[in-house]
Amino acid sequence: MTKQHLYWIHGYGNSSEVWKDVVSELTEFNHSFASFQTCYTVEDFRKAVQEDIQGILESTKSADLHIIGWSMGGMLGIEALAHDDLNGLARELGSMILVASSLQFVTANREQGWPRRVVERMCKKMAEEPEAAVKSFQASLLTDEERAQLIDAQEDGHRHTMPHDYTGAGLVAGLQYLLDTDLHEDWMRLMQQRVNLHWIHGTRDEVCPVGAVPSKLPAEQITYVPNAGHMPFHVQRGLFLTTLRRILRDGNNITNG
């Protein structure tokens, strides 16, 4: 039996290392990971994901491919799948699983996203002090309770930090992508093509608030992770893995919350 292939797309200000603990428990699958090390513009991010998917399809059947996108990575996955060059894939794809993602990161409604002025201010800080700005952003990925569980083991007692694979220009371009991207039309196109879509979201996510979950997605295709922040796969790994395996096994998941 052919192994199913999982393609993991990480989010802004992080790297594929963020998936390490989850992937270590999914040995029954083949895995590929996005890399943004050579991304300097918005188009570079789009091209990187599209080319990854096309490369995987050279040796993997569409039905055996599952795209898992977290946060901005989910947005890039949606966009790639709705792209003209990949339309044939959309109808045959094994599944697309969005994790704490969004169709439009910047909105006037704070229950659905971030105000434009906040992201623009972040852009300015990212250009001036990129590493400090990344650390500040990463601090918002976890709830206070989650952060308390992840005190870094270093002797100096620094809190848990995460490596990222973004260039300086890529950090600014990524924020520009979040400022400008609206995927509502792309999402409707995928739904009309009956793509096997699933959404996993923490109920206490402050980066992509729970209101970002598309209202027209059927409840059975949504899993809410209770009390989780923006990284529901990290602290509540057991629930995430159970949900993921259920989706990959039979296309159905349990709705929580």
C-alpha positions as protocol buffer text, in pm:
chain_id: "A"
residue {
  index: 1
  type: MET
  ca { x: 0 y: 0 z: 0 }
}
residue {
  index: 2
  type: THR
  ca { x: 132 y: 344 z: -96 }
}
residue {
  index: 3
  type: LYS
  ca { x: 215 y: 574 z: 192 }
}
residue {
  index: 4
  type: GLN
  ca { x: 18 y: 896 z: 213 }
}
residue {
  index: 5
  type: HIS
  ca { x: 228 y: 1211 z: 181 }
}
residue {
  index: 6
  type: LEU
  ca { x: 193 y: 1506 z: 420 }
}
residue {
  index: 7
  type: TYR
  ca { x: 316 y: 1847 z: 305 }
}
residue {
  index: 8
  type: TRP
  ca { x: 363 y: 2082 z: 601 }
}
residue {
  index: 9
  type: ILE
  ca { x: 361 y: 2462 z: 557 }
}
residue {
  index: 10
  type: HIS
  ca { x: 465 y: 2659 z: 864 }
}
residue {
  index: 11
  type: GLY
  ca { x: 352 y: 3008 z: 954 }
}
residue {
  index: 12
  type: TYR
  ca { x: 503 y: 3352 z: 981 }
}
residue {
  index: 13
  type: GLY
  ca { x: 823 y: 3398 z: 1179 }
}
residue {
  index: 14
  type: ASN
  ca { x: 881 y: 3025 z: 1226 }
}
residue {
  index: 15
  type: SER
  ca { x: 1037 y: 2729 z: 1046 }
}
residue {
  index: 16
  type: SER
  ca { x: 957 y: 2365 z: 973 }
}
residue {
  index: 17
  type: GLU
  ca { x: 1115 y: 2287 z: 1313 }
}
residue {
  index: 18
  type: VAL
  ca { x: 779 y: 2381 z: 1461 }
}
residue {
  index: 19
  type: TRP
  ca { x: 638 y: 2049 z: 1331 }
}
residue {
  index: 20
  type: LYS
  ca { x: 919 y: 1832 z: 1469 }
}
residue {
  index: 21
  type: ASP
  ca { x: 739 y: 1684 z: 1771 }
}
residue {
  index: 22
  type: VAL
  ca { x: 420 y: 1613 z: 1577 }
}
residue {
  index: 23
  type: VAL
  ca { x: 594 y: 1456 z: 1279 }
}
residue {
  index: 24
  type: SER
  ca { x: 804 y: 1232 z: 1503 }
}
residue {
  index: 25
  type: GLU
  ca { x: 481 y: 1050 z: 1593 }
}
residue {
  index: 26
  type: LEU
  ca { x: 359 y: 1015 z: 1234 }
}
residue {
  index: 27
  type: THR
  ca { x: 608 y: 761 z: 1104 }
}
residue {
  index: 28
  type: GLU
  ca { x: 342 y: 589 z: 895 }
}
residue {
  index: 29
  type: PHE
  ca { x: 345 y: 881 z: 648 }
}
residue {
  index: 30
  type: ASN
  ca { x: 590 y: 1039 z: 408 }
}
residue {
  index: 31
  type: HIS
  ca { x: 665 y: 1405 z: 482 }
}
residue {
  index: 32
  type: SER
  ca { x: 778 y: 1718 z: 300 }
}
residue {
  index: 33
  type: PHE
  ca { x: 825 y: 2064 z: 446 }
}
residue {
  index: 34
  type: ALA
  ca { x: 803 y: 2416 z: 311 }
}
residue {
  index: 35
  type: SER
  ca { x: 1114 y: 2632 z: 335 }
}
residue {
  index: 36
  type: PHE
  ca { x: 1118 y: 3011 z: 311 }
}
residue {
  index: 37
  type: GLN
  ca { x: 1496 y: 3055 z: 337 }
}
residue {
  index: 38
  type: THR
  ca { x: 1518 y: 3204 z: -13 }
}
residue {
  index: 39
  type: CYS
  ca { x: 1199 y: 3412 z: -1 }
}
residue {
  index: 40
  type: TYR
  ca { x: 1248 y: 3788 z: -28 }
}
residue {
  index: 41
  type: THR
  ca { x: 916 y: 3902 z: -182 }
}
residue {
  index: 42
  type: VAL
  ca { x: 549 y: 3812 z: -155 }
}
residue {
  index: 43
  type: GLU
  ca { x: 571 y: 3632 z: -488 }
}
residue {
  index: 44
  type: ASP
  ca { x: 864 y: 3427 z: -361 }
}
residue {
  index: 45
  type: PHE
  ca { x: 642 y: 3279 z: -89 }
}
residue {
  index: 46
  type: ARG
  ca { x: 369 y: 3191 z: -337 }
}
residue {
  index: 47
  type: LYS
  ca { x: 619 y: 3040 z: -579 }
}
residue {
  index: 48
  type: ALA
  ca { x: 789 y: 2833 z: -308 }
}
residue {
  index: 49
  type: VAL
  ca { x: 465 y: 2660 z: -207 }
}
residue {
  index: 50
  type: GLN
  ca { x: 342 y: 2608 z: -563 }
}
residue {
  index: 51
  type: GLU
  ca { x: 672 y: 2457 z: -672 }
}
residue {
  index: 52
  type: ASP
  ca { x: 685 y: 2230 z: -367 }
}
residue {
  index: 53
  type: ILE
  ca { x: 340 y: 2091 z: -446 }
}
residue {
  index: 54
  type: GLN
  ca { x: 423 y: 2042 z: -812 }
}
residue {
  index: 55
  type: GLY
  ca { x: 744 y: 1863 z: -714 }
}
residue {
  index: 56
  type: ILE
  ca { x: 565 y: 1628 z: -474 }
}
residue {
  index: 57
  type: LEU
  ca { x: 311 y: 1539 z: -744 }
}
residue {
  index: 58
  type: GLU
  ca { x: 589 y: 1410 z: -967 }
}
residue {
  index: 59
  type: SER
  ca { x: 610 y: 1103 z: -744 }
}
residue {
  index: 60
  type: THR
  ca { x: 284 y: 1109 z: -547 }
}
residue {
  index: 61
  type: LYS
  ca { x: -77 y: 1067 z: -658 }
}
residue {
  index: 62
  type: SER
  ca { x: -303 y: 1364 z: -586 }
}
residue {
  index: 63
  type: ALA
  ca { x: -531 y: 1147 z: -372 }
}
residue {
  index: 64
  type: ASP
  ca { x: -234 y: 1053 z: -150 }
}
residue {
  index: 65
  type: LEU
  ca { x: -128 y: 1413 z: -88 }
}
residue {
  index: 66
  type: HIS
  ca { x: -247 y: 1604 z: 219 }
}
residue {
  index: 67
  type: ILE
  ca { x: -155 y: 1969 z: 261 }
}
residue {
  index: 68
  type: ILE
  ca { x: -130 y: 2092 z: 620 }
}
residue {
  index: 69
  type: GLY
  ca { x: -94 y: 2468 z: 653 }
}
residue {
  index: 70
  type: TRP
  ca { x: -57 y: 2662 z: 976 }
}
residue {
  index: 71
  type: SER
  ca { x: -148 y: 3031 z: 998 }
}
residue {
  index: 72
  type: MET
  ca { x: 11 y: 3215 z: 701 }
}
residue {
  index: 73
  type: GLY
  ca { x: 116 y: 2873 z: 571 }
}
residue {
  index: 74
  type: GLY
  ca { x: -250 y: 2779 z: 547 }
}
residue {
  index: 75
  type: MET
  ca { x: -321 y: 3096 z: 353 }
}
residue {
  index: 76
  type: LEU
  ca { x: -42 y: 3016 z: 109 }
}
residue {
  index: 77
  type: GLY
  ca { x: -179 y: 2662 z: 73 }
}
residue {
  index: 78
  type: ILE
  ca { x: -530 y: 2787 z: -6 }
}
residue {
  index: 79
  type: GLU
  ca { x: -392 y: 3028 z: -263 }
}
residue {
  index: 80
  type: ALA
  ca { x: -174 y: 2763 z: -427 }
}
residue {
  index: 81
  type: LEU
  ca { x: -458 y: 2514 z: -449 }
}
residue {
  index: 82
  type: ALA
  ca { x: -689 y: 2773 z: -604 }
}
residue {
  index: 83
  type: HIS
  ca { x: -418 y: 2875 z: -853 }
}
residue {
  index: 84
  type: ASP
  ca { x: -493 y: 2800 z: -1216 }
}
residue {
  index: 85
  type: ASP
  ca { x: -190 y: 2571 z: -1257 }
}
residue {
  index: 86
  type: LEU
  ca { x: -312 y: 2346 z: -974 }
}
residue {
  index: 87
  type: ASN
  ca { x: -687 y: 2338 z: -1040 }
}
residue {
  index: 88
  type: GLY
  ca { x: -677 y: 1973 z: -1142 }
}
residue {
  index: 89
  type: LEU
  ca { x: -518 y: 1889 z: -808 }
}
residue {
  index: 90
  type: ALA
  ca { x: -793 y: 2061 z: -609 }
}
residue {
  index: 91
  type: ARG
  ca { x: -1057 y: 1814 z: -723 }
}
residue {
  index: 92
  type: GLU
  ca { x: -846 y: 1506 z: -648 }
}
residue {
  index: 93
  type: LEU
  ca { x: -643 y: 1614 z: -342 }
}
residue {
  index: 94
  type: GLY
  ca { x: -648 y: 1382 z: -41 }
}
residue {
  index: 95
  type: SER
  ca { x: -723 y: 1676 z: 189 }
}
residue {
  index: 96
  type: MET
  ca { x: -628 y: 2026 z: 289 }
}
residue {
  index: 97
  type: ILE
  ca { x: -605 y: 2083 z: 665 }
}
residue {
  index: 98
  type: LEU
  ca { x: -590 y: 2443 z: 783 }
}
residue {
  index: 99
  type: VAL
  ca { x: -450 y: 2499 z: 1131 }
}
residue {
  index: 100
  type: ALA
  ca { x: -518 y: 2830 z: 1308 }
}
residue {
  index: 101
  type: SER
  ca { x: -532 y: 3003 z: 971 }
}
residue {
  index: 102
  type: SER
  ca { x: -737 y: 3282 z: 817 }
}
residue {
  index: 103
  type: LEU
  ca { x: -887 y: 3396 z: 489 }
}
residue {
  index: 104
  type: GLN
  ca { x: -802 y: 3759 z: 563 }
}
residue {
  index: 105
  type: PHE
  ca { x: -558 y: 3840 z: 841 }
}
residue {
  index: 106
  type: VAL
  ca { x: -624 y: 4215 z: 844 }
}
residue {
  index: 107
  type: THR
  ca { x: -986 y: 4309 z: 912 }
}
residue {
  index: 108
  type: ALA
  ca { x: -1182 y: 4584 z: 1084 }
}
residue {
  index: 109
  type: ASN
  ca { x: -1340 y: 4320 z: 1308 }
}
residue {
  index: 110
  type: ARG
  ca { x: -1093 y: 4232 z: 1587 }
}
residue {
  index: 111
  type: GLU
  ca { x: -1287 y: 3910 z: 1650 }
}
residue {
  index: 112
  type: GLN
  ca { x: -1176 y: 3791 z: 1307 }
}
residue {
  index: 113
  type: GLY
  ca { x: -828 y: 3940 z: 1262 }
}
residue {
  index: 114
  type: TRP
  ca { x: -588 y: 4224 z: 1331 }
}
residue {
  index: 115
  type: PRO
  ca { x: -638 y: 4598 z: 1263 }
}
residue {
  index: 116
  type: ARG
  ca { x: -436 y: 4729 z: 970 }
}
residue {
  index: 117
  type: ARG
  ca { x: -259 y: 4992 z: 1181 }
}
residue {
  index: 118
  type: VAL
  ca { x: -121 y: 4724 z: 1414 }
}
residue {
  index: 119
  type: VAL
  ca { x: 30 y: 4520 z: 1130 }
}
residue {
  index: 120
  type: GLU
  ca { x: 167 y: 4833 z: 963 }
}
residue {
  index: 121
  type: ARG
  ca { x: 336 y: 4928 z: 1291 }
}
residue {
  index: 122
  type: MET
  ca { x: 475 y: 4576 z: 1313 }
}
residue {
  index: 123
  type: CYS
  ca { x: 610 y: 4611 z: 957 }
}
residue {
  index: 124
  type: LYS
  ca { x: 803 y: 4923 z: 1059 }
}
residue {
  index: 125
  type: LYS
  ca { x: 948 y: 4754 z: 1366 }
}
residue {
  index: 126
  type: MET
  ca { x: 1035 y: 4443 z: 1165 }
}
residue {
  index: 127
  type: ALA
  ca { x: 1239 y: 4651 z: 920 }
}
residue {
  index: 128
  type: GLU
  ca { x: 1423 y: 4828 z: 1205 }
}
residue {
  index: 129
  type: GLU
  ca { x: 1470 y: 4550 z: 1462 }
}
residue {
  index: 130
  type: PRO
  ca { x: 1380 y: 4219 z: 1300 }
}
residue {
  index: 131
  type: GLU
  ca { x: 1490 y: 3974 z: 1569 }
}
residue {
  index: 132
  type: ALA
  ca { x: 1331 y: 4173 z: 1852 }
}
residue {
  index: 133
  type: ALA
  ca { x: 1011 y: 4203 z: 1649 }
}
residue {
  index: 134
  type: VAL
  ca { x: 1006 y: 3828 z: 1576 }
}
residue {
  index: 135
  type: LYS
  ca { x: 1048 y: 3746 z: 1946 }
}
residue {
  index: 136
  type: SER
  ca { x: 766 y: 3983 z: 2031 }
}
residue {
  index: 137
  type: PHE
  ca { x: 543 y: 3820 z: 1771 }
}
residue {
  index: 138
  type: GLN
  ca { x: 631 y: 3468 z: 1887 }
}
residue {
  index: 139
  type: ALA
  ca { x: 532 y: 3563 z: 2240 }
}
residue {
  index: 140
  type: SER
  ca { x: 173 y: 3606 z: 2117 }
}
residue {
  index: 141
  type: LEU
  ca { x: 153 y: 3253 z: 1976 }
}
residue {
  index: 142
  type: LEU
  ca { x: 84 y: 3090 z: 2312 }
}
residue {
  index: 143
  type: THR
  ca { x: -156 y: 3165 z: 2595 }
}
residue {
  index: 144
  type: ASP
  ca { x: -3 y: 3259 z: 2931 }
}
residue {
  index: 145
  type: GLU
  ca { x: -82 y: 2911 z: 3059 }
}
residue {
  index: 146
  type: GLU
  ca { x: 81 y: 2744 z: 2759 }
}
residue {
  index: 147
  type: ARG
  ca { x: 388 y: 2965 z: 2786 }
}
residue {
  index: 148
  type: ALA
  ca { x: 431 y: 2873 z: 3150 }
}
residue {
  index: 149
  type: GLN
  ca { x: 460 y: 2508 z: 3046 }
}
residue {
  index: 150
  type: LEU
  ca { x: 733 y: 2580 z: 2795 }
}
residue {
  index: 151
  type: ILE
  ca { x: 1002 y: 2756 z: 2999 }
}
residue {
  index: 152
  type: ASP
  ca { x: 1325 y: 2698 z: 2812 }
}
residue {
  index: 153
  type: ALA
  ca { x: 1569 y: 2464 z: 2985 }
}
residue {
  index: 154
  type: GLN
  ca { x: 1864 y: 2701 z: 2939 }
}
residue {
  index: 155
  type: GLU
  ca { x: 2051 y: 2796 z: 3255 }
}
residue {
  index: 156
  type: ASP
  ca { x: 1971 y: 3164 z: 3208 }
}
residue {
  index: 157
  type: GLY
  ca { x: 1602 y: 3079 z: 3231 }
}
residue {
  index: 158
  type: HIS
  ca { x: 1499 y: 3245 z: 2903 }
}
residue {
  index: 159
  type: ARG
  ca { x: 1150 y: 3161 z: 2791 }
}
residue {
  index: 160
  type: HIS
  ca { x: 1081 y: 2917 z: 2510 }
}
residue {
  index: 161
  type: THR
  ca { x: 1192 y: 3056 z: 2172 }
}
residue {
  index: 162
  type: MET
  ca { x: 1146 y: 2917 z: 1822 }
}
residue {
  index: 163
  type: PRO
  ca { x: 1387 y: 2924 z: 1527 }
}
residue {
  index: 164
  type: HIS
  ca { x: 1270 y: 3078 z: 1201 }
}
residue {
  index: 165
  type: ASP
  ca { x: 1383 y: 3045 z: 840 }
}
residue {
  index: 166
  type: TYR
  ca { x: 1284 y: 3393 z: 718 }
}
residue {
  index: 167
  type: THR
  ca { x: 1530 y: 3635 z: 560 }
}
residue {
  index: 168
  type: GLY
  ca { x: 1519 y: 3998 z: 678 }
}
residue {
  index: 169
  type: ALA
  ca { x: 1341 y: 4098 z: 359 }
}
residue {
  index: 170
  type: GLY
  ca { x: 1117 y: 3792 z: 391 }
}
residue {
  index: 171
  type: LEU
  ca { x: 998 y: 3900 z: 735 }
}
residue {
  index: 172
  type: VAL
  ca { x: 879 y: 4231 z: 591 }
}
residue {
  index: 173
  type: ALA
  ca { x: 735 y: 4066 z: 278 }
}
residue {
  index: 174
  type: GLY
  ca { x: 546 y: 3815 z: 491 }
}
residue {
  index: 175
  type: LEU
  ca { x: 377 y: 4097 z: 680 }
}
residue {
  index: 176
  type: GLN
  ca { x: 294 y: 4265 z: 349 }
}
residue {
  index: 177
  type: TYR
  ca { x: 131 y: 3940 z: 240 }
}
residue {
  index: 178
  type: LEU
  ca { x: -78 y: 3937 z: 556 }
}
residue {
  index: 179
  type: LEU
  ca { x: -171 y: 4302 z: 503 }
}
residue {
  index: 180
  type: ASP
  ca { x: -289 y: 4260 z: 145 }
}
residue {
  index: 181
  type: THR
  ca { x: -425 y: 3907 z: 106 }
}
residue {
  index: 182
  type: ASP
  ca { x: -798 y: 3833 z: 91 }
}
residue {
  index: 183
  type: LEU
  ca { x: -875 y: 3468 z: 12 }
}
residue {
  index: 184
  type: HIS
  ca { x: -1254 y: 3467 z: 35 }
}
residue {
  index: 185
  type: GLU
  ca { x: -1297 y: 3414 z: -341 }
}
residue {
  index: 186
  type: ASP
  ca { x: -1027 y: 3145 z: -350 }
}
residue {
  index: 187
  type: TRP
  ca { x: -1192 y: 2968 z: -57 }
}
residue {
  index: 188
  type: MET
  ca { x: -1534 y: 2970 z: -223 }
}
residue {
  index: 189
  type: ARG
  ca { x: -1376 y: 2828 z: -538 }
}
residue {
  index: 190
  type: LEU
  ca { x: -1231 y: 2539 z: -339 }
}
residue {
  index: 191
  type: MET
  ca { x: -1562 y: 2474 z: -164 }
}
residue {
  index: 192
  type: GLN
  ca { x: -1746 y: 2473 z: -497 }
}
residue {
  index: 193
  type: GLN
  ca { x: -1496 y: 2214 z: -624 }
}
residue {
  index: 194
  type: ARG
  ca { x: -1578 y: 2004 z: -316 }
}
residue {
  index: 195
  type: VAL
  ca { x: -1218 y: 1992 z: -197 }
}
residue {
  index: 196
  type: ASN
  ca { x: -1176 y: 1783 z: 119 }
}
residue {
  index: 197
  type: LEU
  ca { x: -1125 y: 2077 z: 358 }
}
residue {
  index: 198
  type: HIS
  ca { x: -1075 y: 2066 z: 734 }
}
residue {
  index: 199
  type: TRP
  ca { x: -1001 y: 2339 z: 988 }
}
residue {
  index: 200
  type: ILE
  ca { x: -837 y: 2303 z: 1332 }
}
residue {
  index: 201
  type: HIS
  ca { x: -841 y: 2610 z: 1559 }
}
residue {
  index: 202
  type: GLY
  ca { x: -765 y: 2694 z: 1922 }
}
residue {
  index: 203
  type: THR
  ca { x: -1046 y: 2862 z: 2111 }
}
residue {
  index: 204
  type: ARG
  ca { x: -806 y: 3114 z: 2273 }
}
residue {
  index: 205
  type: ASP
  ca { x: -606 y: 3206 z: 1964 }
}
residue {
  index: 206
  type: GLU
  ca { x: -506 y: 3574 z: 1977 }
}
residue {
  index: 207
  type: VAL
  ca { x: -318 y: 3579 z: 1646 }
}
residue {
  index: 208
  type: CYS
  ca { x: -591 y: 3437 z: 1422 }
}
residue {
  index: 209
  type: PRO
  ca { x: -898 y: 3471 z: 1649 }
}
residue {
  index: 210
  type: VAL
  ca { x: -1151 y: 3192 z: 1644 }
}
residue {
  index: 211
  type: GLY
  ca { x: -1381 y: 3422 z: 1449 }
}
residue {
  index: 212
  type: ALA
  ca { x: -1148 y: 3371 z: 1151 }
}
residue {
  index: 213
  type: VAL
  ca { x: -1289 y: 3020 z: 1097 }
}
residue {
  index: 214
  type: PRO
  ca { x: -1501 y: 3042 z: 777 }
}
residue {
  index: 215
  type: SER
  ca { x: -1870 y: 3057 z: 867 }
}
residue {
  index: 216
  type: LYS
  ca { x: -1978 y: 2851 z: 566 }
}
residue {
  index: 217
  type: LEU
  ca { x: -1758 y: 2552 z: 647 }
}
residue {
  index: 218
  type: PRO
  ca { x: -1974 y: 2262 z: 775 }
}
residue {
  index: 219
  type: ALA
  ca { x: -1936 y: 2197 z: 1148 }
}
residue {
  index: 220
  type: GLU
  ca { x: -1819 y: 1839 z: 1092 }
}
residue {
  index: 221
  type: GLN
  ca { x: -1514 y: 1978 z: 909 }
}
residue {
  index: 222
  type: ILE
  ca { x: -1405 y: 2198 z: 1201 }
}
residue {
  index: 223
  type: THR
  ca { x: -1223 y: 2097 z: 1519 }
}
residue {
  index: 224
  type: TYR
  ca { x: -1199 y: 2352 z: 1800 }
}
residue {
  index: 225
  type: VAL
  ca { x: -917 y: 2281 z: 2044 }
}
residue {
  index: 226
  type: PRO
  ca { x: -1032 y: 2398 z: 2390 }
}
residue {
  index: 227
  type: ASN
  ca { x: -816 y: 2663 z: 2562 }
}
residue {
  index: 228
  type: ALA
  ca { x: -547 y: 2644 z: 2292 }
}
residue {
  index: 229
  type: GLY
  ca { x: -371 y: 2949 z: 2153 }
}
residue {
  index: 230
  type: HIS
  ca { x: -224 y: 2988 z: 1805 }
}
residue {
  index: 231
  type: MET
  ca { x: -30 y: 2659 z: 1821 }
}
residue {
  index: 232
  type: PRO
  ca { x: -293 y: 2391 z: 1893 }
}
residue {
  index: 233
  type: PHE
  ca { x: -53 y: 2122 z: 1768 }
}
residue {
  index: 234
  type: HIS
  ca { x: 214 y: 2218 z: 2019 }
}
residue {
  index: 235
  type: VAL
  ca { x: 89 y: 2202 z: 2377 }
}
residue {
  index: 236
  type: GLN
  ca { x: -218 y: 1986 z: 2300 }
}
residue {
  index: 237
  type: ARG
  ca { x: -32 y: 1754 z: 2068 }
}
residue {
  index: 238
  type: GLY
  ca { x: -233 y: 1445 z: 2164 }
}
residue {
  index: 239
  type: LEU
  ca { x: -565 y: 1596 z: 2061 }
}
residue {
  index: 240
  type: PHE
  ca { x: -412 y: 1738 z: 1745 }
}
residue {
  index: 241
  type: LEU
  ca { x: -268 y: 1400 z: 1644 }
}
residue {
  index: 242
  type: THR
  ca { x: -595 y: 1220 z: 1716 }
}
residue {
  index: 243
  type: THR
  ca { x: -785 y: 1469 z: 1502 }
}
residue {
  index: 244
  type: LEU
  ca { x: -528 y: 1460 z: 1223 }
}
residue {
  index: 245
  type: ARG
  ca { x: -523 y: 1081 z: 1205 }
}
residue {
  index: 246
  type: ARG
  ca { x: -902 y: 1072 z: 1193 }
}
residue {
  index: 247
  type: ILE
  ca { x: -906 y: 1315 z: 901 }
}
residue {
  index: 248
  type: LEU
  ca { x: -635 y: 1125 z: 717 }
}
residue {
  index: 249
  type: ARG
  ca { x: -800 y: 790 z: 780 }
}
residue {
  index: 250
  type: ASP
  ca { x: -1156 y: 856 z: 673 }
}
residue {
  index: 251
  type: GLY
  ca { x: -1205 y: 1224 z: 593 }
}
residue {
  index: 252
  type: ASN
  ca { x: -1410 y: 1289 z: 905 }
}
residue {
  index: 253
  type: ASN
  ca { x: -1310 y: 1462 z: 1227 }
}
residue {
  index: 254
  type: ILE
  ca { x: -1458 y: 1522 z: 1567 }
}
residue {
  index: 255
  type: THR
  ca { x: -1595 y: 1868 z: 1637 }
}
residue {
  index: 256
  type: ASN
  ca { x: -1505 y: 1992 z: 1982 }
}
residue {
  index: 257
  type: GLY
  ca { x: -1620 y: 2298 z: 2175 }
}
